[in-house]
Amino acid sequence: MTAGLRSVDCATTSPWTTREPNGKTVVLAATSDPLLRTEVIHFSTTAPNEFWDLTRLVHEVIDRSGLTNGQATIYTPHTTTSIVVNEAETGFLNDFRRLLESQVPAGVYYEHDDYELRTENLQEDEFVNGHAHCRAMLVGSPTVIVPVVEGEALLGRWQRVMFVELDQARARRAFVHVQGV
C-alpha cells in the first residue's frame, strides 16, 4: 500500500459491498413468438452511493424466459440512479464513492436546488438532490445491454450488473427485459 493514501472515512467496512434486492419480481410482459420477457423488481435503497447487485436477477429472468440467443436489457426509470457493469470489489467501490464525493460533492450550490430560480418539474416533496442528478449524468446510463448466447449472459469473470443509488434512501424499481430466440 502506498503510504499516506489510505482513507477509510467514507469506506464501507462490510465485506458485502453490494446488496441484492430481495422479493419477487412481477412479470410485465412475456411472449414466445417473438420471444421476450420483461420483469420488474421493487426494492428500497438505504443510503446514497449504494450498489445493488442485479446479476443473479438477470440470470434468473434469462432462465425463466427460455432465451437461447439474444440480449438482456437492464433499466432503471429513475433520474438519480444508474445501471453499471463493473467489478463488485469492496476497495474499488469505496474508491468510487470517494471519487464521486470529491468530483460532485453534496452540500454545495446546485441551481437545480434553487427554488427561487427553478420553475420546471417541481413537486411538493422535492428533495435537495442536484448533486445526485449531476452524478447520474457522469456515472453511466439508465440502461445496460448484455448479450446472451446459448442461454448465458456474456459477462466477464468479475463483471456484475449493478444498480447505483446516487440520491438517498427511497423506493426504487429495476426492469430486466430479455428478447431473442
C-alpha positions as CSV (number, residue, x, y, z in Angstrom):
1,M,0.0,0.0,0.0
2,T,1.2,3.5,-0.8
3,A,2.0,5.5,2.4
4,G,-0.3,8.4,3.1
5,L,-3.0,7.4,0.6
6,R,-5.2,5.2,2.8
7,S,-8.5,6.8,3.6
8,V,-11.4,5.0,5.1
9,D,-13.5,7.9,6.2
10,C,-16.3,7.1,3.8
11,A,-15.4,3.4,3.3
12,T,-17.8,0.6,3.7
13,T,-16.2,-1.9,6.2
14,S,-18.6,-4.7,5.5
15,P,-17.3,-7.5,3.1
16,W,-20.7,-7.2,1.4
17,T,-20.2,-4.0,-0.6
18,T,-23.2,-4.6,-2.7
19,R,-26.7,-5.7,-1.7
20,E,-29.2,-7.8,-3.7
21,P,-32.8,-6.8,-3.8
22,N,-35.0,-9.4,-2.1
23,G,-38.5,-10.1,-3.0
24,K,-40.3,-11.4,-6.1
25,T,-40.3,-9.8,-9.5
26,V,-43.5,-9.0,-11.3
27,V,-43.9,-10.2,-14.9
28,L,-45.0,-7.2,-17.1
29,A,-44.8,-9.0,-20.5
30,A,-44.0,-12.4,-21.8
31,T,-44.4,-13.8,-25.3
32,S,-43.0,-16.8,-27.1
33,D,-43.1,-15.5,-30.7
34,P,-41.2,-13.3,-30.7
35,L,-39.5,-14.4,-27.5
36,L,-39.5,-11.6,-25.0
37,R,-39.9,-11.2,-21.2
38,T,-40.0,-8.2,-19.0
39,E,-39.9,-8.3,-15.2
40,V,-39.7,-5.6,-12.6
41,I,-38.4,-5.7,-9.1
42,H,-39.4,-3.2,-6.4
43,F,-36.9,-2.5,-3.5
44,S,-35.9,0.2,-1.2
45,T,-32.4,1.6,-1.1
46,T,-30.9,2.5,2.2
47,A,-28.1,5.1,1.5
48,P,-26.6,7.3,-1.2
49,N,-23.9,5.9,-3.4
50,E,-25.1,2.4,-2.7
51,F,-24.6,-0.5,-5.1
52,W,-27.3,-3.2,-5.6
53,D,-26.2,-6.3,-7.4
54,L,-28.8,-7.4,-10.0
55,T,-26.6,-10.1,-11.7
56,R,-28.5,-13.1,-10.1
57,L,-31.8,-11.5,-11.1
58,V,-30.7,-11.0,-14.7
59,H,-29.6,-14.7,-14.9
60,E,-33.0,-15.8,-13.4
61,V,-35.0,-13.8,-15.9
62,I,-33.0,-15.2,-18.7
63,D,-33.6,-18.7,-17.4
64,R,-37.4,-18.1,-16.9
65,S,-37.7,-16.7,-20.4
66,G,-36.1,-19.7,-22.2
67,L,-33.9,-17.4,-24.2
68,T,-31.1,-19.1,-26.1
69,N,-29.6,-16.2,-28.1
70,G,-30.4,-12.5,-27.8
71,Q,-29.9,-9.8,-25.2
72,A,-30.9,-8.7,-21.8
73,T,-31.6,-5.0,-21.2
74,I,-31.5,-3.8,-17.6
75,Y,-33.1,-0.4,-17.0
76,T,-33.8,2.0,-14.2
77,P,-36.6,4.6,-14.6
78,H,-35.1,7.0,-12.0
79,T,-33.1,10.0,-13.0
80,T,-30.8,9.8,-9.9
81,T,-29.8,6.2,-10.4
82,S,-27.7,4.3,-12.9
83,I,-27.1,0.8,-14.1
84,V,-23.5,-0.1,-14.5
85,V,-21.4,-3.2,-15.2
86,N,-18.2,-3.4,-13.2
87,E,-16.4,-5.4,-10.5
88,A,-18.2,-5.6,-7.1
89,E,-15.0,-5.4,-5.1
90,T,-15.1,-3.5,-1.8
91,G,-11.9,-1.4,-2.3
92,F,-12.9,-0.4,-5.8
93,L,-16.5,0.6,-4.8
94,N,-15.2,2.6,-1.8
95,D,-12.7,4.3,-4.1
96,F,-15.6,5.1,-6.5
97,R,-17.7,6.5,-3.7
98,R,-14.9,8.8,-2.6
99,L,-14.3,9.9,-6.3
100,L,-18.0,10.8,-6.6
101,E,-18.0,12.8,-3.4
102,S,-14.8,14.7,-4.5
103,Q,-15.9,15.4,-8.0
104,V,-19.6,16.1,-7.3
105,P,-20.0,16.9,-3.6
106,A,-23.3,17.1,-1.8
107,G,-23.9,20.2,0.2
108,V,-22.7,22.8,-2.3
109,Y,-24.8,25.1,-4.5
110,Y,-26.7,23.5,-7.4
111,E,-29.1,25.6,-9.4
112,H,-31.4,22.6,-9.6
113,D,-31.9,23.0,-5.8
114,D,-32.5,26.8,-6.0
115,Y,-36.3,27.2,-5.9
116,E,-36.0,30.9,-6.4
117,L,-34.7,30.2,-9.9
118,R,-36.1,26.8,-10.8
119,T,-39.6,26.6,-12.3
120,E,-39.7,23.2,-14.1
121,N,-40.6,19.7,-12.9
122,L,-41.3,20.8,-9.3
123,Q,-43.2,18.7,-6.9
124,E,-44.3,19.2,-3.2
125,D,-42.0,16.6,-1.7
126,E,-39.0,17.7,-3.8
127,F,-35.6,16.6,-2.4
128,V,-32.4,18.8,-2.5
129,N,-30.6,16.5,-4.9
130,G,-28.8,18.5,-7.6
131,H,-25.7,16.6,-6.8
132,A,-27.4,13.2,-7.5
133,H,-28.6,14.4,-10.9
134,C,-25.1,15.5,-11.8
135,R,-23.6,12.2,-10.5
136,A,-26.1,10.2,-12.6
137,M,-25.0,12.1,-15.8
138,L,-21.4,11.2,-15.1
139,V,-21.7,7.7,-13.8
140,G,-23.3,6.0,-16.7
141,S,-26.7,5.2,-18.1
142,P,-30.1,4.2,-17.0
143,T,-29.6,1.1,-19.2
144,V,-27.1,-1.6,-20.0
145,I,-27.5,-4.3,-22.6
146,V,-25.8,-7.7,-22.1
147,P,-25.6,-10.2,-25.0
148,V,-27.0,-13.7,-24.3
149,V,-25.5,-16.7,-26.2
150,E,-26.6,-20.3,-25.6
151,G,-28.6,-19.1,-22.6
152,E,-25.7,-17.4,-20.8
153,A,-25.2,-13.7,-20.2
154,L,-21.9,-12.8,-21.7
155,L,-20.4,-11.1,-18.6
156,G,-16.7,-11.2,-17.8
157,R,-15.3,-13.2,-14.9
158,W,-15.6,-10.3,-12.4
159,Q,-18.3,-8.3,-14.0
160,R,-21.6,-7.7,-12.2
161,V,-24.7,-5.8,-13.2
162,M,-25.3,-3.2,-10.6
163,F,-28.0,-0.6,-9.8
164,V,-26.4,2.5,-8.3
165,E,-28.3,4.8,-5.9
166,L,-27.0,8.3,-6.3
167,D,-29.6,10.2,-4.3
168,Q,-30.9,8.9,-0.9
169,A,-32.8,6.0,0.6
170,R,-36.0,5.6,-1.3
171,A,-38.3,3.1,-3.1
172,R,-36.9,2.1,-6.4
173,R,-37.6,-0.2,-9.4
174,A,-35.4,-2.0,-11.9
175,F,-36.5,-3.7,-15.1
176,V,-35.0,-6.7,-16.8
177,H,-36.2,-7.2,-20.4
178,V,-34.9,-10.1,-22.5
179,Q,-35.5,-10.8,-26.2
180,G,-34.2,-13.0,-28.9
181,V,-34.7,-16.6,-29.9
